[in-house]
Amino acid sequence: MAFIEYADGDAIPETDRVADDDNIIRVHGVHSRTIPLHYELYRELMYAKGPLTRVQRELIAVRVSALNDCHY
């Protein structure tokens, strides 16, 4: 599994910060303009109305992470 260093929160420009400081968000700090885009996509996929419940979406995310040996 690849390793990407997390950006320190202070190193991320104020305009690119979001209301979430999870490590998966901080990884985008290497190109901070992608942070708001990633966060918007995540919010749409996990919280918008759709055929799967929020719990089902989380279960899928956990299973895929486990299959990829991701410790996220």
C-alpha positions as CSV (number, residue, x, y, z in Angstrom):
1,M,0.0,0.0,0.0
2,A,1.3,3.5,-0.9
3,F,2.0,6.0,1.8
4,I,1.4,9.7,1.3
5,E,2.4,12.1,4.1
6,Y,-0.4,14.1,5.6
7,A,-0.3,17.9,5.3
8,D,-0.1,19.8,8.6
9,G,-3.3,21.7,9.1
10,D,-1.5,25.0,9.3
11,A,0.2,24.3,5.9
12,I,-3.2,24.2,4.1
13,P,-4.3,27.6,2.9
14,E,-7.4,29.0,4.7
15,T,-9.4,29.1,1.4
16,D,-8.9,25.3,0.8
17,R,-9.9,24.2,4.3
18,V,-13.1,22.3,5.1
19,A,-15.0,21.4,8.2
20,D,-13.3,18.1,8.5
21,D,-9.7,17.3,9.5
22,D,-9.7,13.6,8.9
23,N,-6.4,12.2,7.6
24,I,-8.0,11.2,4.3
25,I,-8.7,14.9,3.8
26,R,-5.3,16.0,4.9
27,V,-3.6,13.7,2.4
28,H,-4.9,16.1,-0.3
29,G,-2.8,18.8,1.3
30,V,0.0,18.0,-1.2
31,H,-2.4,19.8,-3.7
32,S,-4.7,21.6,-1.4
33,R,-7.1,22.9,-4.1
34,T,-8.4,19.4,-4.3
35,I,-9.5,19.3,-0.6
36,P,-12.9,21.2,-1.1
37,L,-13.5,19.1,-4.3
38,H,-12.9,15.8,-2.5
39,Y,-15.0,16.9,0.5
40,E,-17.9,17.9,-1.7
41,L,-17.8,14.6,-3.6
42,Y,-17.6,12.7,-0.3
43,R,-20.6,14.6,1.1
44,E,-22.6,13.9,-2.0
45,L,-21.8,10.2,-2.1
46,M,-22.3,9.5,1.6
47,Y,-25.2,11.9,2.5
48,A,-27.3,12.7,-0.6
49,K,-30.5,11.0,-1.1
50,G,-30.1,7.7,-3.0
51,P,-31.0,4.0,-3.1
52,L,-28.6,3.0,-0.3
53,T,-29.0,4.0,3.3
54,R,-26.2,5.8,5.1
55,V,-25.4,2.6,7.1
56,Q,-25.1,0.6,3.8
57,R,-22.8,3.2,2.4
58,E,-20.5,3.1,5.4
59,L,-20.5,-0.7,5.4
60,I,-19.4,-0.7,1.8
61,A,-16.7,1.8,2.5
62,V,-15.4,-0.3,5.5
63,R,-15.4,-3.5,3.4
64,V,-13.5,-1.9,0.5
65,S,-11.0,-0.4,2.9
66,A,-10.5,-3.9,4.5
67,L,-10.1,-5.5,1.1
68,N,-7.5,-2.9,0.2
69,D,-5.7,-3.5,3.5
70,C,-6.3,0.2,4.2
71,H,-6.2,1.1,7.9
72,Y,-8.3,4.2,7.4
